[in-house]
């Protein structure tokens, strides 16, 4: 809204009105606004939730200090969502397809998370929304995102124009403040084209086209690529969203790591949407993606502002309203800036948390089935079939664990490490992973 207002003022040569044309200025404004909103609105939200006695129901898992958190206000993800959307609506170009998609993602996953928290808090059902229904919501979002990526006419990239003289002239001004935000560079005369290409880290020719999956069908034009790309997008969104959800187990952990990840995504979006830097780094140039930098800046401010109240000892928890939303936003951001193959590095903390749970569950069940097999002197396959059909027969048998408890942060809690120290260590690891992700722009 403010963008269009200042654009209107600019035609009357009002001093300072032109500042809103710069991505860097609007990104800074988004961070400041989201920080202020989350801190000011967060305080009122905490008081409101305390008055309504909307608190966290804590299960006794034998963790130090865990029961002291009982009654702490939850559903704080509302603060994060408001702190993202209000600055975005104020300073972004709202006709940008990427911004429309990100607003939809935020509202969609925020609604799913809110319903889950509502069932837990008000219906007193600790299970909340069933896993299948959550997954269905993520699948629907993934399908919509995939259709937009595959078919929307504004989702395009530009191939590099080989004009040595122009390249050298543009690079002379590449680090001028007046030119950094502009995109009239070596890509200007290139043809914008719809593409299913993405970026492969650590490779010299680091562009990969998903259309290769349909070449064996004789589909040289790649018109059926969406049949392969959409399931991949659905998997990415579900995996990252659930990974963020698992990470939300200690005070400040999900908010702190998400803020660090968002900073890395903002930098990647900036260089991808700026033709000068895209040319210099020899990476894919994505027109109109620069608006995503502003959205991501608002995400950074919202996470830091929420961390103000969520750091140890937490005054409020984000609940699934926040964790599912943060994970989904990060996944969709990586997809639209064509950096989804960087997610294992960018979101390494989320990945480690998810993998630790998977390893623990698989190993525990396998050893439990194996103990039953030995006791009954039957084949492993037969024991597995019994476990699947009538698991109660195996109740007296116990399996082995690799970790003391999962997700991984609880393992360190069980070892006696204070949770605030665990959080800071995970945030430091996230910073290291973001640096590695940015290094991939040159190391290939």
C-alpha positions in Angstrom: 0.0 0.0 0.0 2.7 2.5 1.0 4.6 1.5 -2.2 1.8 2.6 -4.4 1.3 5.8 -2.3 4.9 6.8 -2.6 4.9 5.9 -6.3 2.0 8.3 -6.7 3.9 11.0 -4.7 7.0 10.5 -7.0 5.2 12.0 -10.0 5.0 15.3 -8.1 8.7 15.2 -7.4 8.2 15.0 -3.6 11.6 14.6 -2.0 12.3 11.1 -0.7 9.4 9.5 -2.5 11.8 7.7 -4.8 13.2 5.7 -1.9 10.4 3.2 -2.2 11.7 2.1 -5.6 14.7 0.5 -3.9 14.6 -3.0 -2.7 17.2 -2.4 -0.1 15.2 0.5 1.5 11.9 -1.4 1.5 13.6 -4.6 2.9 15.0 -2.5 5.8 11.6 -0.9 6.4 10.0 -4.4 6.4 12.5 -5.6 9.1 11.9 -2.6 11.3 8.1 -2.8 10.9 7.9 -6.5 11.6 10.2 -6.1 14.7 8.1 -3.3 16.1 4.8 -5.2 15.4 6.0 -8.5 16.9 7.4 -6.8 20.1 4.5 -4.4 20.6 1.7 -6.8 19.5 3.5 -9.7 21.2 3.2 -8.1 24.7 -0.5 -7.5 24.3 -1.0 -11.0 22.9 0.7 -12.6 25.9 -1.5 -10.7 28.3 -4.6 -11.6 26.4 -3.7 -15.3 26.4 -2.9 -15.2 30.1 -6.3 -13.7 30.9 -8.0 -16.3 28.8 -5.8 -19.0 30.4 -4.9 -20.3 27.0 -1.8 -22.3 28.1 0.4 -25.1 27.0 -0.5 -28.7 28.2 2.8 -30.3 28.9 3.4 -34.0 29.0 5.9 -35.3 31.6 8.8 -36.6 29.5 11.3 -36.6 32.3 13.1 -33.5 31.1 14.6 -30.9 33.5 12.4 -27.8 33.9 9.7 -29.2 31.6 6.8 -29.2 34.0 7.6 -25.5 34.9 6.4 -24.6 31.4 2.9 -25.8 32.0 0.4 -23.0 31.5 2.7 -20.9 29.3 0.6 -19.1 26.7 0.6 -20.8 23.3 -0.6 -20.1 19.7 2.0 -17.3 19.5 2.4 -18.1 15.8 -0.4 -15.5 15.4 2.2 -12.9 16.3 4.6 -14.2 13.7 2.0 -14.3 11.0 0.8 -10.7 11.7 4.3 -9.4 11.9 5.0 -10.9 8.4 1.8 -9.9 6.6 1.3 -6.4 7.8 4.8 -5.1 6.6 4.4 -7.1 3.3 1.0 -5.5 2.6 2.5 -2.1 3.3 5.8 -2.1 1.4 5.5 -4.8 -1.2 4.2 -4.7 -4.8 1.1 -6.7 -4.3 0.6 -7.6 -8.0 3.8 -9.8 -7.9 3.0 -13.5 -8.4 5.7 -14.5 -5.9 4.3 -12.3 -3.2 0.7 -13.5 -3.8 2.0 -17.0 -3.5 3.9 -16.3 -0.2 0.9 -14.5 1.3 -1.3 -17.5 0.4 1.3 -19.9 1.9 1.4 -18.0 5.1 -2.4 -17.9 5.5 -2.9 -21.5 4.4 -0.4 -23.1 6.8 -1.2 -20.6 9.5 -4.8 -21.7 9.4 -3.9 -25.4 9.5 -1.6 -24.8 12.5 -4.3 -22.6 14.2 -6.9 -25.4 13.9 -4.4 -27.9 15.4 -3.7 -25.6 18.3 -7.4 -24.8 18.8 -8.2 -28.5 19.1 -5.4 -29.0 21.6 -6.2 -26.0 23.7 -10.0 -25.5 23.6 -11.1 -29.1 22.8 -8.6 -30.5 25.3 -7.5 -33.1 22.7 -3.7 -33.5 23.1 -3.5 -35.2 19.7 -4.7 -32.1 17.9 -5.4 -32.2 14.2 -4.6 -35.7 12.8 -1.4 -36.2 11.0 -3.3 -37.2 7.8 -5.2 -34.0 7.8 -2.1 -31.9 8.3 -0.4 -33.8 5.5 -3.5 -33.3 3.2 -3.2 -29.5 3.8 0.5 -29.6 2.9 -0.3 -31.7 -0.2 -2.9 -29.1 -1.4 -0.4 -26.3 -0.8 2.3 -28.2 -2.7 0.0 -28.8 -5.6 -1.0 -25.1 -5.8 2.7 -24.0 -5.6 3.7 -26.6 -8.2 0.9 -25.5 -10.6 2.0 -21.8 -10.3 5.7 -22.7 -10.8 4.9 -24.9 -13.8 2.2 -22.8 -15.6 2.0 -19.2 -14.4 3.2 -16.8 -17.2 5.1 -14.5 -14.8 7.2 -17.3 -13.4 10.2 -17.0 -15.8 13.9 -16.8 -15.9 16.3 -15.1 -18.3 19.3 -16.6 -19.9 22.5 -14.7 -20.0 23.2 -12.4 -23.0 26.7 -12.7 -24.2 27.7 -9.1 -24.9 31.2 -8.5 -23.5 31.2 -4.7 -23.9 27.9 -4.4 -22.0 29.1 -6.8 -19.3 32.2 -4.8 -18.6 30.3 -1.5 -18.5 27.7 -2.8 -16.1 30.2 -4.4 -13.8 32.0 -1.1 -13.4 28.8 0.2 -11.7 27.9 -3.1 -10.0 28.7 -1.9 -6.5 27.3 1.6 -6.8 24.4 2.1 -4.3 22.4 3.8 -7.1 22.7 0.8 -9.3 22.6 -2.2 -7.0 18.8 -2.3 -6.8 18.3 -1.8 -10.6 18.0 -4.6 -13.1 18.8 -2.9 -16.4 21.9 -5.0 -17.1 23.3 -7.6 -19.4 20.0 -9.6 -19.1 17.8 -6.8 -20.3 17.7 -7.9 -23.9 17.5 -11.6 -23.1 14.3 -13.4 -23.7 12.3 -14.2 -20.5 11.2 -17.8 -20.7 9.2 -20.2 -18.7 11.5 -22.8 -17.3 11.6 -25.8 -14.9 15.3 -25.3 -14.2 16.8 -25.2 -10.8 20.2 -24.8 -9.2 22.6 -27.6 -8.2 25.1 -26.5 -5.6 28.9 -27.3 -6.0 28.6 -27.9 -9.8 30.2 -25.7 -12.4 27.3 -25.9 -14.9 25.0 -25.7 -12.0 21.6 -25.7 -13.6 19.4 -28.7 -13.7 16.2 -29.0 -15.7 13.4 -31.2 -14.2 12.3 -31.8 -17.8 15.0 -34.6 -18.1 12.6 -36.8 -16.2 10.2 -36.8 -19.2 12.7 -37.1 -22.0 12.5 -40.8 -22.0 8.8 -40.4 -22.8 9.8 -38.5 -26.0 8.6 -35.3 -24.3 11.3 -33.0 -25.8 9.3 -29.9 -25.0 8.9 -30.7 -21.3 5.1 -30.2 -21.3 4.6 -33.2 -19.0 7.4 -32.2 -16.5 4.8 -31.0 -14.0 3.9 -34.7 -13.4 7.3 -35.1 -11.8 7.9 -31.6 -10.5 4.7 -31.2 -8.5 5.2 -34.4 -6.3 8.8 -33.2 -5.6 7.5 -29.8 -4.5 4.8 -31.5 -2.3 7.5 -33.6 -0.7 9.8 -30.6 0.0 7.0 -28.5 1.6 5.8 -31.4 3.8 9.4 -32.3 4.8 10.5 -28.8 5.7 7.3 -27.9 7.4 7.3 -31.0 9.6 11.0 -30.5 10.2 10.4 -27.0 11.6 7.5 -28.4 13.7 9.9 -31.0 15.2 12.5 -28.3 15.9 9.9 -26.3 18.0 10.7 -28.1 21.2 12.9 -25.7 23.2 12.6 -22.0 24.1 13.7 -20.0 21.1 15.0 -22.9 19.0 12.6 -22.7 16.1 12.4 -18.9 16.0 16.2 -18.5 16.3 17.1 -21.0 13.6 14.3 -19.8 11.3 15.6 -16.2 11.5 19.1 -17.4 10.5 17.8 -19.4 7.6 15.6 -16.5 6.5 18.7 -14.2 6.3 20.4 -16.7 4.0 17.4 -17.0 1.8 17.1 -13.2 1.6 20.7 -12.9 0.4 20.2 -15.7 -2.2 16.9 -14.1 -3.4 18.7 -10.7 -3.7 21.5 -11.9 -5.9 19.1 -14.0 -8.0 16.8 -11.1 -8.6 19.6 -8.6 -9.3 20.9 -9.0 -12.8 24.3 -7.4 -12.0 25.1 -9.9 -9.2 23.5 -12.7 -11.2 25.8 -12.0 -14.0 28.9 -11.6 -11.8 28.2 -14.8 -9.9 27.1 -16.6 -13.1 23.8 -17.8 -11.5 20.2 -17.9 -12.7 18.5 -14.5 -13.0 14.9 -14.6 -12.0 13.0 -11.4 -13.0 10.6 -9.9 -10.3 12.0 -12.2 -7.6 13.5 -9.2 -5.8 10.2 -8.5 -4.1 10.7 -11.8 -2.2 13.6 -10.1 -0.5 11.2 -7.8 1.2 8.9 -10.7 2.3 11.9 -12.5 3.6 13.1 -9.4 5.5 9.7 -9.3 7.2 10.1 -13.0 8.1 13.5 -12.2 9.7 12.1 -9.4 11.7 9.1 -11.4 12.8 11.3 -14.3 14.0 13.7 -12.0 15.9 10.8 -10.1 17.4 9.1 -13.4 18.5 12.4 -14.6 19.9 12.3 -11.5 22.2 9.5 -13.3 24.1 10.3 -16.9 23.2 13.9 -17.1 24.4 14.6 -18.9 27.7 12.5 -18.7 29.8 9.8 -18.5 27.2 6.8 -16.2 27.9 4.9 -17.6 25.0 5.1 -20.6 22.6 4.5 -20.4 18.9 2.6 -23.7 18.7 1.8 -25.4 15.4 0.4 -22.0 14.2 3.9 -20.8 14.0 6.1 -23.8 13.4 4.2 -25.3 10.5 3.9 -21.8 8.9 7.6 -21.1 9.3 8.6 -24.4 7.8 6.2 -24.0 4.9 7.3 -20.5 4.2 11.0 -21.4 4.1 10.2 -24.4 1.8 8.2 -22.3 -0.7 10.8 -19.5 -0.6 13.6 -22.0 -1.5 11.4 -23.4 -4.3 10.6 -20.0 -6.0 14.2 -18.8 -5.9 15.2 -22.1 -7.5 17.4 -23.2 -4.5 15.4 -26.1 -3.2 18.4 -28.5 -3.7 20.2 -26.4 -1.2 17.6 -27.1 1.5 19.7 -30.0 3.1 22.4 -27.4 3.8 20.2 -24.3 4.3 17.8 -26.1 6.6 20.3 -28.5 8.0 19.0 -28.2 11.6 15.5 -29.1 10.5 17.0 -32.0 8.5 19.0 -33.3 11.5 15.9 -33.1 13.7 13.8 -35.1 11.3 16.5 -37.7 10.5 17.1 -38.3 14.2 13.4 -39.1 14.7 13.3 -41.4 11.7 16.4 -43.3 12.7 15.1 -43.6 16.3 11.7 -45.0 15.2 13.1 -47.3 12.6 15.8 -48.7 14.8 13.5 -49.1 17.8 10.8 -50.9 15.8 13.3 -53.1 14.0 15.0 -54.3 17.2 11.6 -54.8 18.8 10.5 -57.0 15.9 13.8 -58.8 15.9 13.5 -59.6 19.7 10.0 -61.0 19.0 11.3 -63.1 16.1 14.0 -64.6 18.2 11.6 -65.4 21.1 9.1 -67.0 18.7 11.7 -68.6 16.4 10.0 -67.3 13.3 11.2 -65.4 10.2 11.8 -61.7 10.3 9.1 -61.2 7.6 6.6 -63.2 9.6 7.3 -61.2 12.7 6.9 -57.9 10.7 3.6 -59.0 9.4 2.4 -59.8 12.9 3.6 -56.4 14.1 1.7 -54.7 11.3 -1.5 -56.7 11.8 -1.6 -57.1 15.6 1.1 -54.9 17.2 -0.3 -55.7 20.7 1.3 -59.1 20.5 4.7 -57.4 20.8 3.9 -55.2 23.8 6.0 -57.2 26.2 9.0 -56.9 23.9 11.2 -53.7 24.0 13.4 -52.3 21.3 16.7 -50.5 21.5 17.3 -46.7 21.0 20.2 -44.9 19.4 19.5 -41.6 21.0 18.4 -41.0 24.6 15.4 -39.2 23.2 14.3 -37.5 20.0 14.1 -35.0 18.4 17.8 -34.5 18.8 17.6 -31.5 21.1 16.0 -33.7 23.7 18.9 -36.1 23.5 21.2 -33.3 24.7 18.7 -32.4 27.4 18.8 -36.0 28.7 22.6 -35.7 28.8 22.3 -32.8 31.2 22.9 -29.8 28.9 20.9 -26.7 29.7 18.3 -25.9 27.0 19.4 -22.3 26.5 22.9 -23.7 25.7 21.5 -26.2 23.3 19.5 -23.5 21.5 22.6 -21.3 21.1 24.6 -24.2 19.8 21.9 -25.0 17.2 21.8 -21.4 16.1 25.6 -21.3 15.7 25.3 -24.5 13.6 22.6 -22.8 11.5 24.9 -19.8 10.9 27.7 -22.1 9.8 25.3 -23.9 7.4 24.1 -20.5 5.9 27.7 -19.5 5.3 28.3 -22.8 3.5 25.2 -22.2 1.4 26.3 -18.8 0.4 29.8 -20.1 -0.5 28.2 -22.5 -3.0 27.6 -19.4 -5.2 31.3 -19.4 -6.0 32.5 -22.9 -5.1 31.6 -25.0 -8.1 
